Amino acid sequence: MTHETNKDYYLAILFHPGGWSLQPDRLAKYDPMYMISRRPAPIETVAGDTRITAPYVVTDGARMIEVFHVLDVAYDLGDPSYRQGNHSNDMLMVYLPKERILVNADLYSPPAQGAALTVSTPGMRTLYQNMLMLKLDVAQHVPIHGRVATNGEFVKLVGKTLTSEK
């Protein structure tokens, strides 16, 4: 699963007709030829503004995850300090509502345990604004890089309280 802007990249990488290595693995040897067949490529995408469209939901009946497109909020807020450049144009975040866990890559990575607090980055402020817009009730942040942190730690780093902006 990826953002729709990444689909062509993954199609080129995963379903390239030529070999990619000196010792091809099973994926490289099996060429399903999705590009010329009528079968759709097995790549699911998320697109659009999740404030307008519903999030992408995956469930097994007992648990559910919601996948959201991270919006670059600099224009919406009229504040250029939120600019992410091209980094968050195709960024996704995953929310587990029952567990109140938010998973993201690169927008927020908590400092190591016992390390000094860092200053908030545009990515952290963007994540915070997306949490507010989507009304996510987050208890824990699980970054792709780094340790698990509480939402209290995150809010302290961002320098705001969730109630002050509601």
Buried (B, 14 or more C-beta within 10 A) or exposed (E): EBBBEBBEEEBEEBBEEEEEEEEEEEEBEEEEEBEEEEEEBEBEBBEEEBEEEEBBEEEEEEEBBBBBBBBBBBEEEEEEEBBBEEBBEBBBBBBBBEEEBBBBBBBBBBBEEEEEEEEBBBBBBBBBBBBBBBEBEBEBBBBEEEEEBEBEBBBBBBEBEBEEEE
